[in-house]
Amino acid sequence: MASPKEPTVQEWEIDLGLPLPTDPLIQKYYSGREALVEQEKSTRSDAAFRSSLTPVANEACAIVARIRAEELNSVWNTYLEGSDSSGVDPAGAFPGMMFGLAKAKMERTKLWQIVRKMPKGALLHAHFDAMIDVDWLVEKVLETKGMGFFAQESLHTTQARKNGSFQFRYANQTSFSRSDAVSIWSEGYAAGSIMPVGAVADSYPDGGREGFKKWVQSRCTISKEESLDHHLGLDAIWRSFQSCFPILASMIFYEPIFRAALRRMLGQLLDDGIRWVDFRMCFLFQYRREGCEQPDEDYLELFRVFQEEVRNFQESEEGQRFWGCRYIWTVLRRHDKRQITDNMIKCIQVKNAFPEQISGFDCVGQEDMGRSLADLVPEIFWFRKRCVEEGVDIPFFFHAGECLGDGDETDENLFDAILLGTRRIGHGFSLYKHPLLIEMVKKKSILIESCPISNEILRLTSSILSHPLPALLSRGVKCALANDDPAILGHGRNGVTEDFWQALQGWENLGLAGLGSLAENSVRWAAYYPDQSSKEWTKDVQDGINGVGIRAERMREWTDEWNRFCEWIVIEYAADYGGDEEDME
């Protein structure tokens, strides 16, 4: 006897009484669901920007979404070559994976080429002395006449070369050690003796000059292996990170090198679509004029040179589109009262001499290991009083919430930053834990300067996928992306393309429109000159593109550039990726 015929799937569904997707009840559910999703999207910080997009910009956003979806399958579903830092099986490739693992592959994608050309507005969070390409910098030091090298101990052992303290500096010929002096790579080296850098490099015991260059670079950057070893914790990576700055400063702040580095950096930033920069810098280094062995007693000459080089760049054919740059003066939060107040006095001195160059004040360094803003309140109030007495206005742009804590002293820096009137918050990584502060930040029009790759490499998050910025964007908090310390962190170039790409590929809700909103925010919250009172600043930021003055003018200029960029995407990619926007829904 033949067995009964097996019912088809459709017959089985009908017999069971399963409703069809087209049934009115199911359609009603889907409609309600779609309305709920759209209701939530209407509260996002980029909702207004999305609603203002032109038809061409909307099509460009749809094209980018299609390219992203294609590369999700064609690029990010294979296995990376090699193995991870622990030597176990290779990790699978996926969008938003750890920057150190994804970097080489992402730079070969269509999405990278698109983001590379995007107008990115302003760079609001970048530490100047961590922005100079280390390989270029070492070459420049080696070719600069009079540059020397010295250490606080002999570097004759592998361990000493790994951890020993050393620096570069300009010296007159008579200050160099005799040619027959004991090598810095030998046990009998006299600590502090300065030697010609060329001779030191050529005698490096592990590969001569080329080995020397690789060694210096290794002491000035976070290695790929360090960036992946999150199990070692924040303090370990911060020790490595902070050790880079004295070495870098000793190379950068000799006038001929400083001038060349600044010119090169400005060209790189403009090439990456950045029109304005708010640099941060901690003024603890020694600056030497060309041919001078003794360092300057103050930083007035450095700022004169800085101003001269920026103007020369803007007047060149290459730099005509560059809006400009200023400095947010920073102090190390781990310093004591005397060190911090002395630095505050220098800040006011430079502000009086070069009012266009100083845009604000900040406290930097590892928050967990430094003094809290609450502890710094007496110095901060004293600084405000001195500014009033000197007739200068130096607003705050505080780092805060660059931590993993929840309710500890470091996490609570966010409370003090807001109460002290900060105009932007650097990082704000832990802000998503504070619903009241989120509402205050929105009400006071405070921008979050987010640095996703920095947060990953410095072990606040394992990858962009677990970064909290999407939580802030969904709650309506205004944010901008920045690169923080690209030379140390391994970006390989100056600019924010890496951070923009990681965000676009890692966060489904962002898309090109969301990326455009983040760039527009950077233009809106940049610290342009002339200075503004707190009331003027807030009104100007809130008025945005509809206001008057330099901020509104630059927002309109950026919008024109954005629309041309979107037109380029459509012209370049519509043949292969064009179609109705509904196709992407």
C-alpha positions in Angstrom: 0.0 0.0 0.0 1.4 3.4 -1.0 2.3 5.8 1.8 0.2 9.0 1.9 1.6 11.9 -0.1 3.6 14.4 1.9 1.8 17.8 1.9 3.6 20.7 0.4 4.8 23.5 2.7 1.9 25.7 1.5 -0.7 23.0 2.2 0.8 22.3 5.6 0.6 26.0 6.5 -3.1 26.1 5.4 -4.0 22.9 7.3 -2.2 24.3 10.4 -4.0 27.6 10.1 -0.8 29.8 10.0 -1.7 33.3 8.8 -0.1 34.6 5.6 2.2 37.6 5.6 -0.5 39.3 3.5 -3.3 38.8 6.0 -4.8 42.0 7.3 -3.9 41.2 10.9 -0.2 40.5 10.1 -0.1 43.6 7.8 -1.4 45.7 10.7 1.3 44.4 13.0 4.0 45.2 10.4 2.6 48.7 9.9 2.7 49.3 13.6 6.2 48.0 13.8 7.4 50.2 11.0 5.7 53.2 12.6 7.5 52.4 15.9 10.9 52.2 14.1 10.3 55.5 12.3 9.2 57.1 15.6 12.5 56.2 17.2 14.5 57.3 14.2 12.8 60.7 14.4 14.5 61.3 17.8 18.0 60.6 16.4 20.5 63.4 16.4 20.8 63.1 12.6 17.0 63.2 11.9 16.9 66.9 10.8 20.0 66.4 8.6 18.4 63.4 6.9 15.1 65.3 6.2 17.1 68.1 4.6 18.8 65.9 2.0 18.4 66.7 -1.7 17.0 64.0 -4.0 20.6 63.5 -5.4 22.0 63.1 -1.9 19.3 60.6 -1.0 20.2 58.6 -4.1 23.9 58.8 -3.1 23.1 57.5 0.3 21.1 54.6 -1.2 24.1 53.8 -3.5 26.5 53.7 -0.6 24.1 51.4 1.3 24.1 49.0 -1.7 27.9 49.1 -1.9 28.2 48.4 1.8 25.8 45.5 1.5 27.7 44.0 -1.4 31.1 44.3 0.4 29.5 42.8 3.5 29.3 39.6 1.5 32.2 39.9 -0.9 34.9 41.3 1.4 34.0 40.6 5.0 32.9 37.0 5.0 36.3 35.5 4.3 39.2 34.7 6.7 42.1 36.9 7.3 45.5 35.6 6.5 47.8 34.8 9.5 46.7 34.4 13.1 45.8 36.7 15.9 48.2 37.9 18.6 47.8 34.7 20.7 48.7 32.4 17.8 45.3 30.7 17.7 43.3 30.0 14.6 42.7 32.9 12.2 39.8 35.2 13.1 36.9 35.5 10.7 36.6 38.8 8.9 33.5 40.9 9.6 32.4 44.5 9.3 33.5 46.7 12.2 36.2 44.2 13.3 39.2 45.5 15.3 41.0 48.3 13.4 44.4 46.6 13.6 43.1 43.5 11.8 40.8 45.3 9.3 43.1 48.2 8.2 44.9 46.6 5.2 41.7 45.0 3.9 39.5 48.1 4.3 41.8 50.3 2.3 41.1 48.2 -0.8 37.3 48.6 -0.7 35.0 50.8 -2.8 33.6 52.1 0.5 37.0 53.3 1.5 37.5 55.2 -1.8 34.1 56.9 -1.2 34.8 57.9 2.4 38.2 59.1 1.4 36.7 61.7 -0.9 34.0 62.8 1.6 34.2 66.4 2.8 34.7 65.9 6.6 34.5 69.5 7.8 36.5 70.2 11.0 38.8 68.0 13.1 37.9 68.9 16.7 39.9 66.5 18.8 43.5 65.9 17.8 46.7 66.2 19.8 49.3 68.0 17.6 52.4 66.1 18.8 50.8 62.7 18.1 49.9 63.6 14.5 53.2 63.7 12.7 54.0 60.4 10.8 56.8 58.8 12.7 58.6 57.3 9.8 58.7 60.7 8.0 59.7 62.4 11.3 62.7 60.1 11.9 63.9 60.6 8.4 63.6 64.4 8.8 65.6 64.3 12.1 68.3 62.3 10.4 68.7 64.8 7.5 68.5 67.9 9.7 71.9 69.4 10.4 72.9 69.5 14.1 70.4 67.0 15.5 71.8 64.9 18.3 70.7 61.9 20.4 71.2 61.2 24.1 69.9 58.8 26.7 69.7 58.6 30.5 71.5 55.3 30.6 73.5 53.0 28.3 71.3 51.3 25.7 73.6 48.3 25.3 71.0 45.7 26.2 67.8 44.7 24.5 65.9 45.5 27.7 67.4 49.0 27.9 66.5 49.7 24.3 62.9 48.5 25.1 62.4 50.7 28.1 65.2 53.1 28.4 64.7 56.9 28.3 66.1 58.8 25.3 65.6 62.0 23.3 66.7 64.0 20.4 67.7 67.7 20.3 69.7 70.2 18.3 73.2 70.9 19.6 76.2 73.0 18.4 79.2 71.1 17.1 81.2 71.8 20.3 78.5 70.2 22.5 78.7 66.8 20.8 80.8 64.1 22.5 84.2 63.4 21.0 84.2 61.0 18.1 86.1 58.5 20.1 83.7 58.6 23.0 82.0 55.4 24.1 79.0 54.5 22.0 75.5 54.9 23.4 75.1 51.3 22.5 78.0 50.3 24.7 78.0 49.6 28.5 80.5 52.5 29.3 78.3 55.3 27.8 78.2 58.4 29.9 74.6 59.1 30.7 73.3 62.4 29.1 76.2 62.7 26.6 74.8 64.0 23.3 76.0 62.4 20.1 75.4 63.2 16.4 72.2 61.3 15.5 73.6 60.1 12.2 76.5 58.4 13.9 74.2 56.9 16.5 71.9 55.5 13.8 74.7 54.1 11.7 76.1 52.2 14.7 72.8 50.8 15.9 73.6 47.2 16.9 70.6 45.5 15.2 70.7 46.6 11.6 72.4 49.9 11.5 70.5 53.0 10.2 67.5 51.0 9.0 67.3 49.1 12.2 67.6 52.4 14.1 64.6 53.9 12.3 62.5 50.8 12.9 63.5 50.9 16.6 62.6 54.5 17.1 59.3 54.0 15.3 58.5 51.1 17.7 59.1 53.3 20.7 56.8 56.0 19.3 53.8 53.9 18.3 51.4 51.4 19.7 52.1 48.1 17.9 49.4 46.0 16.3 50.0 43.3 18.9 49.5 45.8 21.8 46.3 47.1 20.2 44.9 43.6 20.2 46.0 42.5 23.7 42.9 43.9 25.6 43.3 41.4 28.4 46.3 43.3 29.7 44.0 46.3 30.7 43.9 50.1 30.4 46.9 51.0 32.6 49.4 48.9 30.7 48.4 50.4 27.3 48.4 53.9 28.7 51.9 53.5 30.1 53.1 52.5 26.6 51.0 55.3 25.0 52.3 58.1 27.3 55.9 57.0 26.9 55.7 58.0 23.2 55.1 61.7 23.7 58.5 62.9 25.2 60.4 61.2 22.3 58.1 62.7 19.7 58.3 66.2 21.2 62.1 66.0 21.2 62.0 65.5 17.4 59.2 67.9 16.5 60.0 71.1 18.3 63.2 72.3 16.6 62.2 75.1 14.3 63.2 73.7 10.9 61.5 70.3 11.7 58.4 72.0 13.2 57.9 74.2 10.1 58.2 71.3 7.7 56.0 69.0 9.8 53.3 71.6 10.1 53.2 72.3 6.4 53.1 68.6 5.6 50.4 68.0 8.1 48.1 70.8 6.9 48.4 69.5 3.3 47.5 65.9 4.5 44.5 67.1 6.5 43.1 69.2 3.6 43.7 66.3 1.2 41.5 64.2 3.6 38.6 66.7 3.4 39.3 68.6 6.6 39.0 72.4 6.3 39.5 73.4 10.0 41.5 72.0 13.0 41.2 72.6 16.7 44.6 71.2 17.8 45.2 70.3 21.4 48.8 70.5 22.8 50.3 70.1 26.2 53.1 72.7 26.5 55.7 70.9 28.5 58.3 70.5 25.8 61.3 72.7 24.9 61.2 74.7 21.7 64.4 75.7 20.0 64.9 78.2 17.2 66.9 77.3 14.2 70.6 77.1 15.1 70.0 77.7 18.8 71.1 75.2 21.4 69.3 76.9 24.3 65.5 76.5 24.3 63.2 79.4 24.5 61.9 80.4 27.9 58.3 80.7 26.7 56.3 79.7 23.6 55.7 83.0 22.0 58.2 82.4 19.1 56.6 79.0 18.5 53.2 80.6 18.1 54.7 83.3 15.8 56.1 80.5 13.6 52.9 78.6 13.7 50.9 81.6 12.7 53.3 82.4 9.9 53.3 78.8 8.5 49.5 78.5 8.6 49.1 81.8 6.7 51.7 80.8 4.2 49.8 77.6 3.6 46.5 79.4 3.2 48.0 81.7 0.7 49.5 78.9 -1.4 47.6 77.3 -4.3 47.4 74.1 -2.3 45.9 75.6 0.8 43.5 78.2 -0.4 40.5 76.1 0.7 41.8 75.7 4.2 39.8 77.7 6.7 42.4 77.7 9.5 43.3 76.2 12.9 43.7 77.1 16.5 45.0 75.6 19.7 43.2 74.3 22.8 45.8 74.7 25.5 46.1 71.6 27.6 47.6 70.7 31.0 48.3 67.3 32.4 45.7 66.4 35.0 48.2 64.4 37.1 50.3 67.5 37.8 50.3 69.3 41.1 48.8 72.8 41.8 52.0 74.7 41.2 52.7 73.0 37.8 49.1 73.5 36.6 48.8 77.2 37.7 52.2 78.0 36.1 51.0 76.5 32.9 47.7 78.4 33.1 49.8 81.7 33.4 51.7 80.7 30.3 48.4 80.1 28.5 47.1 83.6 29.4 50.4 85.1 28.3 50.1 83.5 24.8 46.5 84.4 24.6 47.3 88.0 25.1 50.1 87.9 22.5 48.3 85.7 19.9 44.5 85.9 20.6 43.7 84.2 17.3 45.7 81.1 18.1 44.3 80.1 21.6 40.7 78.9 21.4 40.3 77.2 24.7 41.6 75.2 27.7 41.5 71.5 28.7 43.0 69.0 31.1 44.4 65.8 29.5 46.0 62.5 30.4 44.7 59.2 31.6 41.6 60.1 33.7 41.8 57.1 35.9 45.3 57.9 37.0 45.0 61.7 37.2 43.3 64.3 39.3 39.5 64.5 38.8 37.9 67.8 37.6 36.3 68.1 41.0 39.8 68.1 42.6 40.9 70.7 40.0 38.0 73.1 40.7 40.1 75.5 42.8 42.7 75.9 40.0 40.0 76.2 37.4 38.1 78.9 39.3 41.5 80.7 39.9 42.1 80.5 36.1 38.7 82.0 35.3 39.5 84.9 37.7 42.9 85.6 36.1 41.3 85.5 32.6 38.8 88.2 33.7 41.6 90.3 35.2 43.7 90.0 32.0 40.7 90.8 29.8 40.7 87.5 27.9 38.1 84.8 27.4 39.4 81.2 27.3 36.5 78.7 27.3 36.7 75.1 28.3 36.7 72.0 26.1 37.2 69.3 28.7 38.1 65.7 28.3 35.6 63.7 30.4 34.2 60.2 30.6 37.1 58.6 28.8 36.8 55.6 31.1 35.0 52.3 31.9 33.8 53.3 35.4 30.2 53.7 36.4 29.8 56.2 39.2 33.4 56.3 40.3 35.4 59.5 40.5 36.6 59.3 36.9 33.1 58.7 35.5 31.9 61.7 37.5 34.2 64.0 35.6 31.2 64.3 33.2 29.2 66.1 35.9 32.0 68.6 36.5 32.7 69.2 32.8 29.0 70.2 32.3 28.8 72.3 35.5 32.0 74.1 34.6 30.5 75.2 31.3 32.4 73.0 28.8 31.4 73.7 25.2 32.4 70.3 24.0 33.3 67.0 25.7 36.3 65.1 24.6 35.4 61.4 24.3 32.4 61.3 26.6 32.7 57.5 26.4 30.7 56.8 29.6 28.0 59.4 29.0 25.5 56.8 27.7 25.2 55.6 31.4 23.8 59.0 32.5 20.3 59.8 31.3 20.1 63.1 33.2 23.4 64.3 31.8 22.4 63.3 28.3 19.4 65.6 28.6 21.6 68.4 30.0 24.1 68.0 27.2 21.3 68.3 24.6 19.8 71.3 26.3 23.1 73.1 26.6 24.1 72.2 23.0 27.3 70.5 24.1 29.0 68.4 21.4 30.7 65.0 22.0 34.1 64.6 20.3 34.1 60.9 19.7 37.3 59.0 18.7 36.3 55.4 18.1 39.7 54.0 16.9 41.5 55.6 19.9 38.9 54.2 22.3 39.4 50.7 20.8 43.2 50.8 20.8 43.3 52.3 24.4 41.1 49.4 25.5 37.8 51.0 26.3 36.0 48.9 23.7 37.0 45.7 21.9 35.8 47.0 18.5 33.6 49.6 16.9 30.6 47.2 17.2 30.6 47.6 21.0 31.3 51.4 21.0 28.6 53.4 22.8 28.4 56.3 20.3 25.3 54.8 18.6 23.5 54.9 21.9 24.2 58.7 22.1 23.2 59.3 18.5 19.9 57.5 19.0 19.1 59.7 22.1 19.6 62.9 20.1 23.1 63.8 21.4 25.2 65.8 18.9 28.5 64.2 18.1 31.5 64.5 15.7 34.2 62.0 14.8 37.9 62.7 15.4 41.2 60.8 15.2 42.8 61.8 18.6 46.5 60.5 18.2 46.8 59.0 14.7 50.6 58.8 14.5 50.9 56.8 17.7 47.7 54.7 17.2 48.7 53.4 13.8 46.4 55.2 11.4 49.2 55.4 8.9 48.1 58.8 7.6 46.7 62.1 8.9 43.0 62.5 8.6 39.7 60.9 9.8 38.9 58.6 7.0 39.8 55.6 9.1 37.3 56.6 11.9 34.6 57.5 9.4 35.0 54.2 7.6 34.9 52.2 10.8 31.7 53.9 11.8 30.0 53.6 8.5 30.9 49.9 8.1 30.2 49.0 11.8 26.9 50.8 12.6 23.9 49.7 10.5 21.8 52.7 11.5 24.4 55.3 10.5 24.7 55.2 6.7 26.2 57.9 4.6 23.5 60.4 5.8 24.5 59.8 9.4 28.2 60.2 8.5 27.3 63.5 6.8 25.5 64.7 9.9 28.6 64.0 12.0 30.7 66.0 9.6 28.2 68.9 9.6 28.3 68.9 13.4 32.1 69.3 13.3 31.7 72.5 11.2 29.0 73.8 13.5 30.9 73.3 16.8 34.4 74.4 15.6 36.1 77.1 17.7 36.4 79.8 15.1 37.9 83.2 15.6 36.7 85.8 16.7 36.0 84.5 20.2 32.4 84.4 21.5 30.9 84.7 24.9 29.1 81.6 26.2 25.7 83.2 25.3 26.9 84.2 21.8 28.5 80.7 21.2 25.3 78.9 22.2 23.0 81.0 20.0 25.4 80.8 17.1 25.6 77.0 17.4 21.8 76.7 17.7 21.2 79.0 14.7 23.6 76.9 12.7 23.3 77.3 8.9 20.5 79.8 9.4 22.6 82.2 11.5 24.9 85.0 10.5 28.7 85.2 10.7 31.6 82.9 10.0 30.0 79.7 11.5 26.9 79.9 9.3 29.0 80.9 6.3 31.2 77.8 6.7 28.2 75.5 7.2 26.8 76.7 3.9 30.1 76.2 2.2 30.4 72.7 3.6 26.8 71.9 2.5 27.7 72.9 -1.1 30.7 70.7 -0.9 28.6 67.8 0.5 26.1 68.1 -2.3 28.9 68.1 -4.9 30.3 65.0 -3.3 26.9 63.3 -3.4 26.6 64.2 -7.1 30.0 62.6 -7.7 28.8 59.3 -6.0 25.8 59.2 -8.3 27.8 59.9 -11.5 30.5 57.4 -10.5 28.4 54.5 -9.2 24.8 54.8 -10.4 25.4 52.6 -13.4 26.3 49.7 -11.2 24.5 50.5 -8.0 21.7 52.9 -8.9 18.0 52.2 -8.4 14.9 53.2 -6.5 15.5 54.1 -2.9 12.7 51.6 -1.9 14.9 48.8 -3.0 17.0 49.3 0.1 14.1 49.2 2.5 
